[in-house]
Amino acid sequence: MSTVAITGINGFIAVHVALRFLNEGHIVRGSVRSISSAEKVKANPVWKEWFEKGRIQVVVVPDLTGDLTELLDGVEYVMHLAAPVTLNVKSYEEFRAPTIEGNLSVLDQATIFKTIKAISLMSSMAGHFNPVPNDQQLGAVYTEDSLFPYDEETARNFDPSNPFANVIWYCAAKKYAEFAVKDWLKEHKPSFSVASLAPPMTYGPSLQFSSIEEFKGGISGSQPGWLSLIKGKDAEVKQPEATTYADVRDVAEAFYQAAIRGKDGIYVIASDTYTYQMFANEFRRQRPDLDAFFPLGNPSEPTPTEQNFWTIDTSKSVRELGLKYHTLPETVKATLEYYEKIGVFNEEPGSWAKDA
């Protein structure tokens, strides 16, 4: 029974990664940054079975650039998911430093422990994407070889007052984090495999929240856009940041398969094309009894496919990791079931999501 180390186990994607390994018989050792975060993990019912079986451990690691012995000692697989996702910083370096230094610290310290066979790193489609309007890249197809077009000098000099600055900084940090990993691998030639998984916006059940109160206060990353879809029938349906998304369960499967198969390199991960309007339409189709919660918008709005918007070529992940991606209706079904389980639909439509 092998042990898997997972950084940031209280995160949206990390929960699903951990459960994937647990369900295959592994022991999971997850890190969090504080004692209070550890207590929240222990209180979440999603882990109850695994704590009772002694199959999950939680360690406090305040800084991933510090000593990782408690986390990594004796493990066979390392899943590094803890990374900054906020788009509310004041400079490029605020994104760059924690993104790159976290990866390199995990890699450096992994070389100390001879039991480690494979590492899977969280990257992002942001490092492979040109963030221009959809109608300026009609028919574009992104792959692992595609790159965010700006260099670090451009990112550093980008005007902080520009509302687009955080997007530029985030994308550049993800791009150069992958470059840093490639350089590290060339220099160190480790005995373990290293794969980087790069999804776009990621959706699905937020199992890290066990109550409506936690859900209200903790939504981050890709999830806030979905709050606009439960604000009530007259609410505006926003335009999404992308045209292709990843189901969180597919991202977890990619982490698992890359490690178990000992894969090296970068894999872009994407499940289906979408707009928020498509999600709203599917919400109403699946749960007409909850119609009052879901905005009407323009149900006949063209889909990304109909508009020939950009897409992501996931053939490498299918071929080498064996992924079978979820469809938009499948993502919606699992997410609505989660929302209902924690009581989202017990309150007035949009009563707590007016600013989402």
Summary of the structure (lengths in Angstrom):
residues: 356
radius of gyration: 20.0
end to end distance: 43.5
largest distance: 58.4
contacts: 1152
relative contact order: 0.13
helix: 44%
strand: 13%
